[in-house]
């Protein structure tokens, strides 16, 4: 449970940063929109991560296929939330698609860094164990 809450908060943070950049560039005078968008983005991220729990059941040996599924699912959720909260009156749909792609690629990068760190840690533990066994 701790992991999913952490993922939701991290994704919300990245989404808020990306959204604030787009809002500042495209609509610099919409401060109220930004405030409401933070809460709406949080709700969308909760739905996205709950959906990821379901999609993780169907793991594939093809990483690209899983990434594509995540991007498609994220885009669908963003489009649905965009219709519910009328995001398309202010933000073009392509912005949400680009955000979904950027956020998923950022998450992929973070996962790769984490996996590399864990692999390095495991390798170091194995080296220590092998050295200890040779000394015996």
FILUMDO-48866 format. One record per residue: residue in one letter; x, y, z of N, C-alpha, C in turn. Coordinates in steps of 0.1 Angstrom, whole numbers, padded with zeros to 4 digits, always signed. Each point is the difference from the previous one (the first is absolute). Example, Ala and Ser with C-alpha at 12.3 -4.5 7.8 and 13.67 -1.06 7.14 Angstrom:
BEGIN
A+0132-0057+0078-0009+0012+0000+0009+0012+0000/S-0004+0011-0007+0009+0011+0000-0008+0011+0008/
END
This chain:
BEGIN
X+0008-0012+0000-0008+0012+0000+0009+0013+0000/X+0011-0001+0007+0009+0011+0001+0005+0004-0014/X+0003-0011-0008+0006+0002-0013-0010+0007-0009/X-0013-0004+0000-0010+0007-0009-0002+0014+0004/X+0000+0003+0013-0002+0014+0005+0012+0008-0005/X+0012-0005+0001+0012+0007-0004+0000+0002-0015/X-0005-0010-0008-0001+0001-0014-0010+0011-0004/X-0011+0000+0007-0011+0010-0003+0006+0014+0002/X+0006+0002+0012+0006+0013+0003+0011+0004-0010/X+0009-0009-0003+0011+0003-0009-0006+0004-0014/X-0009-0008-0005-0006+0003-0013-0008+0013+0000/X-0007+0003+0011-0007+0013+0001+0010+0011+0000/X+0011-0002+0007+0010+0011+0000+0006+0003-0014/X+0003-0011-0007+0005+0001-0014-0010+0006-0009/X-0013-0004+0002-0011+0005-0008-0002+0015+0002/X+0001+0004+0013-0002+0014+0003+0011+0009-0006/X+0012-0005+0001+0012+0007-0006-0002+0002-0015/X-0003-0012-0007-0003+0001-0015-0012+0009-0003/X-0010-0002+0008-0012+0008-0003+0003+0015+0003/X+0007+0003+0010+0003+0015+0003+0008+0006-0011/X+0009-0008-0006+0008+0005-0011-0009+0003-0012/X-0009-0009-0004-0009+0002-0011-0009+0012+0003/X-0005+0001+0012-0009+0011+0004+0007+0013-0001/X+0012+0001+0005+0008+0012+0000+0003+0004-0014/X+0003-0010-0009+0004+0004-0014-0012+0003-0008/X-0011-0008+0001-0011+0002-0008-0010+0010+0005/X-0002+0000+0014-0010+0009+0006+0005+0006+0013/X+0008+0010-0001+0007+0005+0011-0009+0007+0011/X-0012+0004-0004-0009+0007+0009-0010-0009+0007/X+0001-0013-0001-0010-0009+0005+0004-0006+0014/X+0001+0008+0010+0004-0006+0013-0011-0008+0007/X-0012+0003-0002-0011-0007+0006-0001-0014-0007/X+0002+0000-0013+0000-0013-0007+0011-0009+0006/X+0012+0005+0002+0011-0008+0005-0004-0006+0014/X-0006+0008+0009-0003-0005+0013-0010-0011-0001/X-0011+0001-0008-0009-0011-0002+0006-0012-0007/X+0009+0003-0009+0006-0011-0007+0009-0009+0009/X+0005+0006+0010+0008-0009+0009-0008-0010+0007/X-0012+0003+0004-0009-0010+0006-0005-0009-0010/X-0004+0005-0012-0005-0009-0010+0011-0010-0005/X+0012+0005-0001+0012-0008-0003+0002-0011+0010/X-0001+0003+0013+0001-0010+0010-0011-0011-0001/X-0012+0004-0003-0011-0010-0002+0003-0009-0012/X+0005+0006-0011+0003-0008-0012+0011-0009+0003/X+0010+0004+0008+0012-0009+0003-0005-0011+0009/X-0009+0002+0009-0005-0011+0008-0006-0011-0009/X-0009+0005-0009-0006-0010-0009+0011-0007-0009/X+0009+0008-0005+0011-0006-0008+0007-0011+0008/X+0004+0003+0012+0008-0010+0008-0008-0012+0004/X-0013+0002+0003-0009-0011+0003-0001-0009-0013/X-0001+0006-0011+0000-0008-0013+0013-0007-0002/X+0011+0006+0004+0013-0007-0002+0001-0012+0008/X-0007+0000+0012+0000-0012+0008-0007-0012-0008/X-0010+0004-0008-0007-0011-0008+0009-0004-0012/X+0006+0010-0006+0008-0003-0012+0012-0008+0003/X+0005+0001+0013+0013-0007+0004-0003-0015+0001/X-0013-0004+0001-0003-0014+0000+0004-0007-0013/X-0002+0008-0011+0003-0006-0013+0013+0005-0005/X+0011-0005+0006+0013+0003-0004+0004-0006-0013/X+0008+0007-0008+0005-0005-0012+0015-0001+0000/X+0006-0009-0008+0014+0000-0001+0006+0011-0008/X-0009+0007-0007+0004+0011-0009-0002+0014+0008/X+0010+0006+0004+0000+0012+0008-0007+0011-0008/X+0003+0001-0013-0006+0010-0008-0015-0001-0001/X-0005-0012+0000-0015-0002+0000-0006+0004+0013/X+0007-0002+0011-0005+0004+0013+0000+0016+0000/X+0011+0006-0004+0000+0014-0001-0011+0006-0008/X-0002-0006-0012-0010+0005-0009-0014-0001+0007/X-0002-0011+0006-0013-0002+0008-0002+0010+0010/X+0011+0003+0008-0001+0011+0010-0003+0013-0006/X+0007+0004-0011-0003+0013-0007-0014+0000-0005/X-0005-0010-0006-0014+0000-0005-0010+0001+0011/X+0002-0008+0011-0009+0001+0012+0001+0014+0006/X+0012+0005+0002+0001+0014+0006-0007+0010-0009/X+0002-0001-0013-0007+0010-0009-0015-0001+0000/X-0005-0013+0001-0015-0001+0001-0005+0006+0013/X+0007-0002+0011-0005+0006+0013+0001+0015-0001/X+0011+0005-0006+0001+0015-0001-0011+0006-0009/X-0003-0007-0011-0011+0004-0009-0014+0000+0008/X-0002-0011+0007-0013-0001+0007-0001+0011+0011/X+0011+0002+0008+0000+0011+0010-0001+0013-0007/X+0007+0002-0012-0001+0012-0007-0015+0004-0004/X-0007-0011-0004-0014+0003-0003-0008+0003+0013/X+0002-0008+0010-0007+0003+0013+0003+0014+0005/X+0012+0004+0000+0004+0013+0006+0001+0011-0010/X-0004-0003-0012+0001+0010-0011+0014+0006-0002/X+0010-0009+0000+0013+0005-0002+0002+0005-0014/X-0007-0006-0010+0002+0003-0014-0005+0014-0004/X-0007+0007+0009-0004+0014-0003+0012+0009+0001/X+0010-0005+0008+0012+0009+0002+0013-0007-0005/X+0001-0013+0002+0012-0007-0004-0003-0009-0012/X+0007+0001-0011-0002-0009-0011+0003-0015+0003/X-0007-0009-0006+0002-0014+0003+0014-0005-0003/X+0007+0006-0009+0013-0004-0003+0010+0002+0012/X-0003+0011+0008+0008+0002+0012-0001-0011+0009/X-0013-0006+0002-0001-0011+0009+0007-0012-0005/X-0001-0002-0013+0007-0012-0006+0015+0001+0002/X+0006+0012-0002+0014+0002+0002+0003-0001+0014/X-0008+0005+0009+0002-0002+0015+0001-0015+0003/X-0010-0008-0005+0000-0014+0003+0013-0007-0004/X+0005+0004-0012+0012-0006-0005+0012+0004+0008/X+0001+0013+0003+0011+0005+0008+0001-0006+0014/X-0012-0001+0006-0001-0005+0014+0004-0015+0000/X-0005-0008-0010+0003-0014-0001+0015-0002-0003/X+0006+0008-0008+0014-0002-0003+0008+0004+0012/X-0004+0010+0007+0007+0004+0013-0001-0011+0010/X-0012-0007+0001-0001-0011+0009+0008-0012-0004/X+0001-0002-0013+0009-0011-0005+0014+0003+0003/X+0005+0012-0001+0013+0004+0003+0003-0003+0015/X-0009+0005+0009+0001-0002+0014+0001-0015+0004/X-0008-0008-0007+0000-0015+0002+0013-0006-0004/X+0005+0005-0011+0013-0005-0005+0011+0003+0010/X+0000+0012+0005+0010+0004+0010-0001-0008+0013/X-0012-0002+0004-0003-0008+0012+0005-0015-0002/X-0003-0006-0011+0003-0013-0003+0016-0002-0001/X+0006+0010-0006+0015+0000-0001+0006+0001+0014/X-0005+0008+0008+0005+0002+0014-0002-0013+0008/X-0012-0006-0001-0003-0013+0007+0010-0011-0005/X+0002-0001-0013+0009-0010-0006+0014+0002+0005/X+0004+0012+0001+0014+0003+0005+0001-0004+0014/X-0010+0003+0008+0000-0004+0014+0000-0015+0002/X-0008-0007-0008+0000-0015+0001+0013-0006-0004/X+0006+0006-0011+0013-0005-0004+0011+0002+0010/X+0000+0012+0007+0009+0002+0011-0002-0010+0011/X-0012-0003+0004-0003-0010+0010+0005-0014-0004/X-0001-0003-0012+0004-0013-0005+0016-0001+0000/X+0006+0011-0004+0015+0001+0001+0005-0002+0014/X-0007+0006+0010+0004-0001+0014-0002-0014+0004/X-0011-0006-0003-0002-0014+0003+0010-0010-0006/X+0003+0002-0012+0010-0008-0007+0014+0001+0007/X+0004+0012+0003+0012+0003+0007+0000-0007+0014/X-0011+0000+0007-0001-0006+0013+0001-0015-0001/X-0006-0006-0011+0001-0014-0002+0014-0005-0004/X+0007+0008-0007+0014-0003-0004+0009+0000+0012/X-0003+0009+0010+0009+0001+0012-0003-0012+0009/X-0011-0007-0001-0003-0011+0009+0007-0012-0004/
END
